[in-house]
Amino acid sequence: DLQLLMDCVHYPEAVAEAYGEEMAEYIATAHYKLTHDLTIDSIDSAPWTPIGRSMSTPFRGTFDGDGHFIDGEMVYNGEQAGSDVCSLFGFFGVSCGTIKNLNITADLRTVKIDHLYLGGGFMGEDSLSGVSVGSVAGVVYNGNVLNCSNSGKVNCDYYFPLPATDNDVIGVVACVGGIAGVVASDEFTSVDAM
């Protein structure tokens, strides 16, 4: 159940409180396998929430798509994201785990992104902040993407005016990719796309 997986990744404290720390860690790092093709039909008013929606709640397990396809349309609506969610978007928002054997044919589009997380980028307090969009994952950080494909359209509609007095922001970027928007690591990371 994708909703259960999302809830466990997005709300680890609630899982730990309900089931204990050991079970929360097991769920967070478990292996998941897709057993059938999926169709995601999100719209502007009912957008897709990526699995691992921020750097503080990344996906850390293994997701095996088992060669299945994700079709339809994934829409990310910046107005409904909330202040705790970075503008990192794809089927997975942030993955520090392994995603493999997944085929994305769904179109991905962002609307109304006019904010972003400015508390420091994903690589530390002094790094770039911005929007990162990819069909499989917005950001792959210290993780792997293996044997994945994308044949859907990826469209990022992004507008963010920097305040003239904000001296803490080193840079703002929009990274858009077919598989991943950004792949970064302070250790080994691999992307093996078809």
Contacts in CASP RR format, 6 or more apart in sequence:
PFRMAT RR
TARGET T0000
AUTHOR 0000-0000-0000
METHOD contacts of the structure
MODEL  1
DLQLLMDCVHYPEAVAEAYGEEMAEYIATAHYKLTHDLTIDSIDSAPWTP
IGRSMSTPFRGTFDGDGHFIDGEMVYNGEQAGSDVCSLFGFFGVSCGTIK
NLNITADLRTVKIDHLYLGGGFMGEDSLSGVSVGSVAGVVYNGNVLNCSN
SGKVNCDYYFPLPATDNDVIGVVACVGGIAGVVASDEFTSVDAM
2 38 0 8 1.000
2 51 0 8 1.000
5 32 0 8 1.000
5 51 0 8 1.000
6 49 0 8 1.000
6 51 0 8 1.000
6 52 0 8 1.000
7 14 0 8 1.000
7 15 0 8 1.000
8 15 0 8 1.000
8 24 0 8 1.000
8 27 0 8 1.000
8 28 0 8 1.000
9 28 0 8 1.000
9 51 0 8 1.000
9 52 0 8 1.000
9 53 0 8 1.000
9 57 0 8 1.000
9 58 0 8 1.000
9 59 0 8 1.000
9 60 0 8 1.000
10 49 0 8 1.000
10 52 0 8 1.000
10 53 0 8 1.000
10 57 0 8 1.000
11 57 0 8 1.000
12 24 0 8 1.000
12 28 0 8 1.000
12 57 0 8 1.000
15 23 0 8 1.000
15 24 0 8 1.000
15 27 0 8 1.000
15 28 0 8 1.000
16 23 0 8 1.000
16 24 0 8 1.000
19 27 0 8 1.000
28 60 0 8 1.000
28 61 0 8 1.000
29 60 0 8 1.000
29 61 0 8 1.000
30 61 0 8 1.000
30 62 0 8 1.000
31 61 0 8 1.000
31 62 0 8 1.000
31 64 0 8 1.000
32 61 0 8 1.000
32 62 0 8 1.000
32 63 0 8 1.000
32 64 0 8 1.000
33 63 0 8 1.000
33 64 0 8 1.000
33 65 0 8 1.000
33 66 0 8 1.000
34 63 0 8 1.000
34 64 0 8 1.000
34 65 0 8 1.000
34 66 0 8 1.000
34 67 0 8 1.000
34 68 0 8 1.000
34 102 0 8 1.000
35 66 0 8 1.000
35 68 0 8 1.000
36 68 0 8 1.000
37 68 0 8 1.000
37 69 0 8 1.000
37 70 0 8 1.000
37 71 0 8 1.000
38 68 0 8 1.000
38 69 0 8 1.000
38 70 0 8 1.000
38 71 0 8 1.000
39 70 0 8 1.000
39 71 0 8 1.000
39 72 0 8 1.000
39 106 0 8 1.000
40 48 0 8 1.000
40 70 0 8 1.000
40 71 0 8 1.000
40 72 0 8 1.000
40 73 0 8 1.000
40 74 0 8 1.000
40 106 0 8 1.000
41 72 0 8 1.000
41 73 0 8 1.000
42 48 0 8 1.000
42 73 0 8 1.000
42 74 0 8 1.000
42 75 0 8 1.000
43 73 0 8 1.000
43 75 0 8 1.000
44 75 0 8 1.000
44 77 0 8 1.000
44 111 0 8 1.000
45 77 0 8 1.000
47 75 0 8 1.000
47 76 0 8 1.000
47 77 0 8 1.000
47 78 0 8 1.000
47 80 0 8 1.000
48 74 0 8 1.000
48 75 0 8 1.000
48 76 0 8 1.000
48 90 0 8 1.000
50 76 0 8 1.000
50 88 0 8 1.000
50 89 0 8 1.000
50 90 0 8 1.000
50 91 0 8 1.000
50 92 0 8 1.000
50 93 0 8 1.000
50 94 0 8 1.000
50 137 0 8 1.000
50 138 0 8 1.000
51 59 0 8 1.000
51 63 0 8 1.000
51 91 0 8 1.000
51 92 0 8 1.000
51 93 0 8 1.000
52 58 0 8 1.000
52 59 0 8 1.000
52 92 0 8 1.000
52 93 0 8 1.000
52 94 0 8 1.000
52 95 0 8 1.000
53 85 0 8 1.000
53 86 0 8 1.000
53 88 0 8 1.000
53 93 0 8 1.000
53 94 0 8 1.000
54 84 0 8 1.000
54 85 0 8 1.000
54 86 0 8 1.000
54 88 0 8 1.000
54 94 0 8 1.000
54 117 0 8 1.000
55 86 0 8 1.000
55 88 0 8 1.000
55 94 0 8 1.000
55 117 0 8 1.000
55 121 0 8 1.000
55 122 0 8 1.000
55 139 0 8 1.000
55 141 0 8 1.000
56 84 0 8 1.000
57 94 0 8 1.000
58 93 0 8 1.000
58 94 0 8 1.000
58 95 0 8 1.000
58 96 0 8 1.000
58 97 0 8 1.000
58 141 0 8 1.000
59 92 0 8 1.000
59 93 0 8 1.000
59 94 0 8 1.000
59 95 0 8 1.000
59 96 0 8 1.000
59 97 0 8 1.000
59 99 0 8 1.000
60 95 0 8 1.000
60 96 0 8 1.000
60 97 0 8 1.000
61 97 0 8 1.000
61 98 0 8 1.000
62 97 0 8 1.000
62 98 0 8 1.000
62 99 0 8 1.000
62 100 0 8 1.000
63 92 0 8 1.000
63 98 0 8 1.000
63 99 0 8 1.000
63 100 0 8 1.000
63 102 0 8 1.000
64 100 0 8 1.000
64 101 0 8 1.000
64 102 0 8 1.000
65 99 0 8 1.000
65 100 0 8 1.000
65 101 0 8 1.000
65 102 0 8 1.000
65 103 0 8 1.000
66 101 0 8 1.000
67 101 0 8 1.000
67 102 0 8 1.000
67 103 0 8 1.000
68 102 0 8 1.000
68 103 0 8 1.000
69 103 0 8 1.000
69 104 0 8 1.000
69 105 0 8 1.000
70 91 0 8 1.000
70 102 0 8 1.000
70 103 0 8 1.000
70 104 0 8 1.000
70 105 0 8 1.000
70 106 0 8 1.000
71 105 0 8 1.000
71 106 0 8 1.000
72 105 0 8 1.000
72 106 0 8 1.000
72 107 0 8 1.000
73 106 0 8 1.000
73 107 0 8 1.000
73 108 0 8 1.000
73 109 0 8 1.000
74 89 0 8 1.000
74 90 0 8 1.000
74 91 0 8 1.000
74 106 0 8 1.000
74 107 0 8 1.000
74 108 0 8 1.000
74 109 0 8 1.000
75 108 0 8 1.000
75 109 0 8 1.000
75 110 0 8 1.000
75 111 0 8 1.000
76 87 0 8 1.000
76 89 0 8 1.000
76 90 0 8 1.000
76 108 0 8 1.000
76 109 0 8 1.000
76 110 0 8 1.000
76 111 0 8 1.000
76 113 0 8 1.000
76 133 0 8 1.000
77 110 0 8 1.000
77 111 0 8 1.000
77 112 0 8 1.000
78 87 0 8 1.000
78 110 0 8 1.000
78 111 0 8 1.000
78 112 0 8 1.000
78 113 0 8 1.000
78 114 0 8 1.000
78 115 0 8 1.000
79 112 0 8 1.000
81 87 0 8 1.000
81 115 0 8 1.000
83 115 0 8 1.000
86 94 0 8 1.000
86 116 0 8 1.000
86 117 0 8 1.000
86 122 0 8 1.000
86 130 0 8 1.000
87 110 0 8 1.000
87 113 0 8 1.000
87 115 0 8 1.000
87 116 0 8 1.000
87 117 0 8 1.000
87 130 0 8 1.000
87 131 0 8 1.000
87 132 0 8 1.000
87 158 0 8 1.000
88 94 0 8 1.000
88 131 0 8 1.000
88 132 0 8 1.000
88 133 0 8 1.000
88 138 0 8 1.000
88 139 0 8 1.000
89 108 0 8 1.000
89 110 0 8 1.000
89 131 0 8 1.000
89 132 0 8 1.000
89 133 0 8 1.000
89 134 0 8 1.000
89 138 0 8 1.000
90 108 0 8 1.000
90 133 0 8 1.000
90 134 0 8 1.000
90 135 0 8 1.000
90 136 0 8 1.000
90 137 0 8 1.000
90 138 0 8 1.000
91 102 0 8 1.000
91 104 0 8 1.000
91 106 0 8 1.000
91 135 0 8 1.000
91 136 0 8 1.000
91 137 0 8 1.000
92 99 0 8 1.000
92 136 0 8 1.000
92 137 0 8 1.000
92 138 0 8 1.000
93 137 0 8 1.000
93 138 0 8 1.000
93 139 0 8 1.000
94 122 0 8 1.000
94 137 0 8 1.000
94 138 0 8 1.000
94 139 0 8 1.000
94 141 0 8 1.000
95 137 0 8 1.000
95 139 0 8 1.000
95 140 0 8 1.000
95 141 0 8 1.000
95 143 0 8 1.000
95 145 0 8 1.000
96 140 0 8 1.000
96 141 0 8 1.000
96 142 0 8 1.000
96 143 0 8 1.000
97 142 0 8 1.000
97 143 0 8 1.000
97 144 0 8 1.000
98 143 0 8 1.000
98 144 0 8 1.000
98 145 0 8 1.000
98 146 0 8 1.000
99 136 0 8 1.000
99 137 0 8 1.000
99 140 0 8 1.000
99 144 0 8 1.000
99 145 0 8 1.000
99 146 0 8 1.000
99 148 0 8 1.000
100 144 0 8 1.000
100 145 0 8 1.000
100 146 0 8 1.000
100 147 0 8 1.000
100 148 0 8 1.000
101 146 0 8 1.000
101 147 0 8 1.000
101 148 0 8 1.000
102 136 0 8 1.000
102 148 0 8 1.000
102 149 0 8 1.000
103 148 0 8 1.000
103 149 0 8 1.000
103 150 0 8 1.000
103 151 0 8 1.000
104 135 0 8 1.000
104 136 0 8 1.000
104 148 0 8 1.000
104 149 0 8 1.000
104 150 0 8 1.000
104 151 0 8 1.000
104 152 0 8 1.000
105 150 0 8 1.000
105 151 0 8 1.000
105 152 0 8 1.000
106 135 0 8 1.000
106 152 0 8 1.000
107 152 0 8 1.000
107 153 0 8 1.000
107 154 0 8 1.000
107 155 0 8 1.000
108 133 0 8 1.000
108 134 0 8 1.000
108 135 0 8 1.000
108 152 0 8 1.000
108 153 0 8 1.000
108 154 0 8 1.000
108 155 0 8 1.000
109 153 0 8 1.000
109 154 0 8 1.000
109 155 0 8 1.000
109 156 0 8 1.000
109 157 0 8 1.000
110 131 0 8 1.000
110 133 0 8 1.000
110 155 0 8 1.000
110 156 0 8 1.000
110 157 0 8 1.000
110 158 0 8 1.000
111 157 0 8 1.000
112 157 0 8 1.000
113 131 0 8 1.000
113 156 0 8 1.000
113 157 0 8 1.000
113 158 0 8 1.000
113 159 0 8 1.000
113 160 0 8 1.000
114 159 0 8 1.000
114 160 0 8 1.000
115 160 0 8 1.000
116 129 0 8 1.000
116 130 0 8 1.000
116 131 0 8 1.000
116 160 0 8 1.000
116 172 0 8 1.000
117 129 0 8 1.000
117 130 0 8 1.000
118 129 0 8 1.000
118 166 0 8 1.000
118 168 0 8 1.000
118 169 0 8 1.000
119 125 0 8 1.000
119 129 0 8 1.000
119 168 0 8 1.000
120 126 0 8 1.000
120 127 0 8 1.000
120 129 0 8 1.000
121 127 0 8 1.000
121 128 0 8 1.000
121 129 0 8 1.000
121 130 0 8 1.000
122 139 0 8 1.000
122 141 0 8 1.000
122 182 0 8 1.000
122 184 0 8 1.000
123 184 0 8 1.000
123 186 0 8 1.000
126 170 0 8 1.000
127 170 0 8 1.000
128 170 0 8 1.000
128 171 0 8 1.000
128 172 0 8 1.000
128 173 0 8 1.000
129 169 0 8 1.000
129 171 0 8 1.000
129 172 0 8 1.000
129 173 0 8 1.000
130 160 0 8 1.000
130 172 0 8 1.000
130 173 0 8 1.000
130 174 0 8 1.000
130 175 0 8 1.000
131 156 0 8 1.000
131 158 0 8 1.000
131 160 0 8 1.000
131 173 0 8 1.000
131 174 0 8 1.000
131 175 0 8 1.000
131 176 0 8 1.000
132 138 0 8 1.000
132 139 0 8 1.000
132 174 0 8 1.000
132 175 0 8 1.000
132 176 0 8 1.000
132 181 0 8 1.000
132 182 0 8 1.000
133 154 0 8 1.000
133 156 0 8 1.000
133 174 0 8 1.000
133 175 0 8 1.000
133 176 0 8 1.000
133 177 0 8 1.000
133 181 0 8 1.000
134 150 0 8 1.000
134 154 0 8 1.000
134 176 0 8 1.000
134 177 0 8 1.000
134 178 0 8 1.000
134 179 0 8 1.000
134 180 0 8 1.000
134 181 0 8 1.000
135 150 0 8 1.000
135 152 0 8 1.000
135 154 0 8 1.000
135 177 0 8 1.000
135 178 0 8 1.000
135 179 0 8 1.000
136 145 0 8 1.000
136 148 0 8 1.000
136 150 0 8 1.000
136 178 0 8 1.000
136 179 0 8 1.000
136 180 0 8 1.000
137 145 0 8 1.000
137 179 0 8 1.000
137 180 0 8 1.000
137 181 0 8 1.000
138 175 0 8 1.000
138 180 0 8 1.000
138 181 0 8 1.000
138 182 0 8 1.000
139 180 0 8 1.000
139 181 0 8 1.000
139 182 0 8 1.000
139 183 0 8 1.000
139 184 0 8 1.000
140 180 0 8 1.000
140 182 0 8 1.000
140 183 0 8 1.000
140 184 0 8 1.000
140 189 0 8 1.000
140 191 0 8 1.000
141 182 0 8 1.000
141 184 0 8 1.000
141 185 0 8 1.000
141 189 0 8 1.000
142 184 0 8 1.000
142 185 0 8 1.000
142 186 0 8 1.000
142 187 0 8 1.000
142 188 0 8 1.000
142 189 0 8 1.000
143 185 0 8 1.000
143 189 0 8 1.000
143 190 0 8 1.000
144 189 0 8 1.000
144 190 0 8 1.000
144 191 0 8 1.000
144 192 0 8 1.000
145 179 0 8 1.000
145 180 0 8 1.000
145 183 0 8 1.000
145 190 0 8 1.000
145 191 0 8 1.000
145 192 0 8 1.000
145 193 0 8 1.000
146 190 0 8 1.000
146 191 0 8 1.000
146 192 0 8 1.000
147 192 0 8 1.000
147 193 0 8 1.000
147 194 0 8 1.000
148 179 0 8 1.000
148 192 0 8 1.000
148 193 0 8 1.000
148 194 0 8 1.000
149 179 0 8 1.000
149 193 0 8 1.000
149 194 0 8 1.000
150 178 0 8 1.000
150 179 0 8 1.000
150 193 0 8 1.000
154 176 0 8 1.000
154 177 0 8 1.000
154 178 0 8 1.000
156 174 0 8 1.000
156 176 0 8 1.000
158 174 0 8 1.000
160 172 0 8 1.000
162 169 0 8 1.000
162 172 0 8 1.000
175 181 0 8 1.000
175 182 0 8 1.000
179 191 0 8 1.000
179 193 0 8 1.000
180 191 0 8 1.000
183 189 0 8 1.000
183 191 0 8 1.000
END
